[in-house]
Amino acid sequence: MIVIIDGTGPDNDQEYAKEMGNSFPSQIAKQVVGSTYFRGPSLTGKEVSSIADRAVGAAQGAGPVILVGYSRGGCTAIIAAKRLKAQGKRVKAMFLFDAVDMQTSELGLSQTIPDNVDFVAHARTARDLAFWIRNPVKSRFYFYNTGRWLDGDGVLEEKKFTGTHGAAGGVPWADVVGDRACSLAVADWMTGQLKANGVDVTLKA
């Protein structure tokens, strides 16, 4: 059972589908039959708690649970894992694309990934000062990552990529030099992580 939570985008569903249609979470949802996909929280992140509840509900089916999250959706996935732990359920794997805790409903609850998660792969944007100076707004330099630590004996694989927050989620900015290359690198690395954990998908930038 794969539950996928995308990042923040336009409030209008049609505009959201257009802007986020090629995001990495969206690509995974399209390639994995039977997966459950949720659009990401709004700009304030006030829906994080309710989406986490819905993700937990979707994870009640048979088979191992895998969670995917991008941006605030990554924060939501971590909170969903905590709620699954409270139910005594394990999470086989979690795949995070630049997870950030920019939300207002469950403050501080996503800093550490709980010990019911066996494996985590987290593609993070590097805090590169030179890149930020060239792209002060689009780099989202102030989006500090969450989910940096994993309790218990599970495995946390983390890799940094220089590019915008959008590039890390598969939606690079066309006018930012190097952003497409960043997305390509994230796609290649995360495809390997997914396949190694039994998720047969191929991500593309």
C-alpha positions in Angstrom: 0.0 0.0 0.0 1.6 3.2 -1.2 0.2 6.5 0.1 1.5 9.7 -1.6 1.2 13.3 -0.4 2.3 16.0 -2.8 3.5 19.5 -2.1 1.8 22.9 -2.0 0.4 24.3 -5.2 -2.4 26.5 -6.5 -5.8 26.2 -4.7 -7.7 25.8 -7.9 -7.7 22.0 -8.7 -7.3 22.5 -12.4 -4.3 24.8 -11.9 -2.8 22.5 -9.3 -3.1 19.5 -11.7 -1.3 21.5 -14.4 1.5 22.8 -12.2 2.1 19.6 -10.2 1.2 17.1 -12.8 4.8 16.1 -13.3 6.0 16.3 -9.7 7.8 13.3 -8.5 5.0 12.2 -6.2 2.5 12.6 -9.0 4.7 10.5 -11.3 4.9 7.7 -8.6 1.1 7.8 -8.2 0.6 7.4 -12.0 3.0 4.5 -12.2 2.0 2.5 -9.1 -1.4 0.8 -9.6 -3.5 1.0 -6.5 -1.6 3.8 -4.8 -3.4 6.6 -3.0 -2.5 10.2 -3.9 -3.4 13.4 -2.0 -2.7 16.9 -3.1 -0.5 18.9 -0.7 -1.6 21.3 2.0 -2.2 25.0 1.2 0.4 27.7 1.8 -0.4 28.0 5.5 -0.2 24.2 5.9 -3.4 24.2 8.0 -4.6 21.0 6.4 -1.6 18.9 7.4 -3.4 17.2 10.3 -6.5 16.3 8.3 -4.4 15.0 5.4 -2.3 12.9 7.8 -5.5 11.4 9.1 -6.7 10.6 5.6 -3.3 9.1 4.8 -3.6 6.8 7.9 -7.0 5.8 6.7 -5.7 4.9 3.3 -2.9 2.8 4.8 -5.3 0.4 6.5 -5.3 -2.1 3.6 -3.4 -5.3 3.3 0.3 -5.3 2.7 3.3 -3.2 3.8 2.9 0.5 4.1 5.0 2.9 2.0 4.7 6.7 2.4 5.8 9.3 -0.1 5.9 13.1 0.6 7.1 16.3 -1.0 7.6 19.6 0.8 4.8 20.0 3.4 3.6 16.7 2.1 6.7 15.2 3.5 6.0 16.7 6.9 2.5 15.2 6.6 3.9 11.8 5.8 6.0 11.9 8.9 3.0 12.8 11.1 1.0 10.0 9.5 3.8 7.6 10.4 3.6 8.7 14.0 -0.1 8.1 14.0 0.4 4.6 12.5 2.9 3.9 15.2 0.2 4.7 17.8 -1.9 2.0 16.1 0.9 -0.5 16.3 1.6 -0.4 12.5 4.9 -0.4 10.8 6.0 1.6 7.7 8.2 -0.4 5.4 9.7 2.7 3.7 9.3 6.4 3.4 10.5 8.5 0.4 10.8 12.3 1.1 11.5 15.0 -1.4 12.8 18.1 0.5 10.3 17.7 3.4 9.7 21.0 5.3 7.7 21.8 8.4 6.1 25.0 7.1 2.7 24.4 8.6 0.4 25.5 11.3 -1.6 22.4 12.5 0.9 20.1 14.1 3.9 22.2 15.0 7.1 20.4 15.8 5.6 16.9 15.4 7.6 16.1 12.2 11.2 16.8 13.3 12.1 13.2 14.0 10.8 10.2 12.0 9.4 7.5 14.4 11.0 4.1 15.0 8.2 2.2 13.3 9.7 3.3 9.9 12.2 0.7 8.6 13.8 2.8 5.8 13.9 6.4 4.7 15.3 8.1 1.6 15.4 11.9 1.8 16.4 14.1 -1.2 17.2 17.5 0.3 18.2 20.8 -1.2 21.7 21.9 -0.2 21.9 25.2 1.6 24.3 26.7 -1.0 24.9 30.4 -0.3 26.1 31.2 -3.9 23.0 29.6 -5.4 20.8 31.4 -2.9 22.3 34.8 -3.8 21.6 34.1 -7.5 18.0 32.9 -6.7 16.9 34.6 -3.5 13.2 33.8 -3.8 12.9 30.6 -5.9 15.6 28.8 -3.9 13.3 28.8 -0.9 16.4 29.2 1.3 14.2 29.7 4.4 12.5 26.3 3.9 14.5 24.4 6.5 14.1 20.6 6.3 12.2 18.4 8.7 12.6 14.7 9.2 16.4 14.9 9.6 16.5 12.1 12.2 15.2 8.6 12.4 14.5 6.9 15.8 15.2 3.2 16.3 17.3 0.8 14.2 16.0 1.8 10.7 18.1 3.1 7.8 18.1 6.8 6.8 19.6 7.6 3.4 19.9 11.3 2.9 21.4 13.1 -0.1 21.8 16.9 -0.8 21.2 18.5 -4.2 21.9 22.1 -5.3 18.8 23.5 -6.8 15.4 25.0 -5.9 12.8 23.5 -3.6 10.7 23.0 -6.8 13.5 21.1 -8.5 13.8 18.7 -5.6 10.1 17.8 -6.1 10.3 17.4 -9.9 8.9 20.9 -10.8 12.1 22.9 -11.6 12.0 26.6 -12.6 12.8 27.0 -16.3 14.6 30.3 -15.7 16.9 29.0 -12.9 20.3 27.9 -14.2 21.0 24.3 -13.1 17.5 23.6 -11.9 16.7 21.0 -14.5 20.0 19.3 -13.8 19.1 19.2 -10.1 15.7 17.5 -10.9 17.5 15.0 -13.2 19.9 14.1 -10.4 17.1 13.8 -7.8 15.1 11.6 -10.2 18.0 9.3 -10.8 18.9 8.9 -7.2 15.4 8.4 -5.9 14.5 6.0 -8.7 17.4 3.8 -7.4 16.1 4.1 -3.8 12.5 3.2 -4.9 13.5 0.2 -7.0 15.8 -1.1 -4.2 12.8 -1.1 -1.9 10.5 -2.9 -4.3 8.8 0.1 -6.0 9.2 -0.3 -9.7 9.0 3.3 -11.0 11.2 5.5 -13.1 11.2 9.2 -12.3 11.9 11.8 -15.0 12.6 15.5 -14.9 
